[in-house]
Amino acid sequence: MLLEILLASVLGFVIYWFISKDKEETLPLEDGWWGPGVRPTAGEDESICPFKVETSDEEINDLHQRIEKVRLAPPLEDSRFHYGFNSNYLKKVISYWRNGFDWRKQVEILNKYPHFKTKIEGLDIHFIHVKPPQLPSGHTPKPLLMVHGWPGSFYEFYKIIPLLTDPKNHGLSDEHVFEVICPSIPGYGFSEAPSKKGCNSVATARIFYKLMLRLGFQQFYIQGGDWGALICTNMAQLVPSHVKGLHLNMALILRNFYTISLLLGRRFGGLFGYTERDMELLYPFKKVFYSLVRESGYMHIQCTKPDTVGCALNDSPVGLAAYILEKFSTWTNSEFRDLEDGGLERKFSLDDLLTGIMLYWTTGTITSSQRFYKENLGQGFMANKHETMKVYVPTGFAAFPYELMHFPEKWVKSKYPKLLSYSYMPRGGHFAAFEEPELLAQDIRKFVGLVERQ
């Protein structure tokens, strides 16, 4: 016991020293060019052009032919989702995909919000831009940039957008009305893939900052989970004076001595500022650790040799669906691996899930999307300067209970000292906007209210 107390005291001192030595700093803004060939000497065309999602008989027929030629291996008895996507349930998914899914109808749904493209740093950047249908007298909309991750897309935000842009017609207060911009990360969906190495989260944050300036916004709110959380964090590190507030539903906090406290937190949780809810979500640590190992195998592949697996996934729609939809199962709730169907239809419809798959399939961007892992993690996450920097903009955090890793408030505040709002969400997992749009919208609105009252 005395040894444990001594270790805890030493660790507490190290934490204090580690935190107190940090100083406020920003990332250099710099510039980039990710298009093919040599950067033109002429200035970049800054026009913003309307864009429309389209399909064709040829595209649909090719998909159907590939589905019809699928070759599946039978699953092991009673394996459920413990070995990955269960091929028995996959048969149901692909049968619906081939015979019931209406891609043309989904294209119409995708086009219900205005789409645009603009050239930034040599790449055609796609985004949707949704303005409020009505505003209370004397109000102006608050610009909000929302950024997706992998294996997601801008489509994740389709159900939360009306709660933010038209709250009154959805049973919410119109005190805060938003103008929402959802871009596609370069190499994802309709955003052009980089032709050069090195287009990482910082470069993407700079591109999206330029997008917001091009749209006429000097100050704005930003929100993200998964890669979106890192991109938004980097934007706050690049141009903090332009970011009114940062809202996250995931954090990447690795350079942090609080994480070492996991080893002692079971006995000394109070010393490290853990709440009772934190203890429930962090322990038993062996279970959390094994879950992280089990769910991160894909990451090692994608941050080392993304193009190899990309060749297979870009050629087989069924393989692509299995690879991606498995994440929507266990990242929504790790216990769903115990179910024969992976629990997929407990939280999502097959139409919504397959629409997400089609955004990767029809654009042929699974390989370029996976390269984002190598650009950010290929040299080790700790090699990135932004990981050693704090974020000095007002921050809100929504901790969903089934996220891949729980981050206690103390951890988050060590990275984001101006944390104004930290919420334990009652339910939900990794794909928060897609799974629980109402909960996420309420937390964003609560956070923005705190910022506006400052």
Buried (B, 14 or more C-beta within 10 A) or exposed (E): EEEEEEEBEEBBEEBEEBBEEEEEEBBEEEEBBBBEEEEEEEEBEEEBEEBEBEBEEEBBEBBBEBBEEBEEEEBEEEBBBEEBBBBBBBEBBBEEBBEEBEBEEBBEBBBEBEBBBBBBBBBBBBBBBBBBEEBEEEEEBBBBBBBBBBBBBBBBBBBBBBBBBBBBEEEBEBEBBBBBBBBBBBBBBBBBBBBEEEBBBBBBBBBBBBBBBBBEBEEBBBBBBBBBBBBBBBBBBBBBEBBBBBBBBBBBBEBBBBBEBBEBBBEBBEBBBBBEBBBEBBBEEEEBEEBEEEBEEBEEBBBEEBEEBBEEBBEBBBBBBBBBBBBBBBBBBBEBBEBEBBBBEEBBEBBBBBBBBBBBBBBEBBBBBBBBBBBBBBEEBEEBEBBEBBBBBBBBBBBBBBBBBBBBBBBBBBBBBBBBBBBBBEEBBBBBBBBBBEBBBBBBBBBBBEBEEE
